[in-house]
Every structure is written in C-alpha cells, then in structure tokens.
Amino acid sequence: MSQPQKKCPHCHQWSSWNQKVDDTCQHCGGTLSPGELKEQQEEEARDKSDNFGMELKLITIGPNDHPVLKLAKRLIQGAQLLFFAIVSFVVWLATAIAG
C-alpha cells in the first residue's frame, strides 16, 4: 500500500502526507494543511486559557493611585469577589438540588 499524498497549497506539488496538521511539503517546506494547523493552534490556546468563557474582571489598582483611592479600590475588589462567591454558591446549590 502506498503512502498517502497531498497537494501542497503553496507550490502545487504532490508530497507524502502522514495525515498530520504539521506535515510539511517535501519541495518547498510549506505546511500541507495551513488552515487546520492554525485552527489547532487556536484551539490549544483556548484550552490553555479556558475557564468556561468566564473571566473575573476586577477593578484595577494603578501603581500611581493615591493611597485613599487604593483603599477604596481594594474595598470594591472585596465586594466584587464576595458577589462572585455568592453567585457561584447559588449556582452550585441549584445544580446540587437539581441532581
């Protein structure tokens, strides 16, 4: 049985293909599946940073903020975290009760 081949999208020559997204052309060295390779890289990046589509956006405290402003922002951050904790608990409780 012969090795599968794929036509290079760059130089339009046929190259042996191991059916992997990172296979390269034997003639020009370009990737045989550039679209699939890009999709796989984006998916891996999403998997690494995947937190179920949720990001906690806390108020930022600048290094040059006045100390009173820093204190006020810390209190706001604490309130934000408390709110997130309460919402998370309610969601957990609702799913636990639902079974």
Buried (B, 14 or more C-beta within 10 A) or exposed (E): EEEEEBEBEBBEEEBEBEEEBEBBBBEEEEBBBEEEBEEBEEEEEEEEEEEEEEEEEEEEBEEEEEEEEBEBBEEEBEEBEEEEEEEEEEEEEEEEEEE
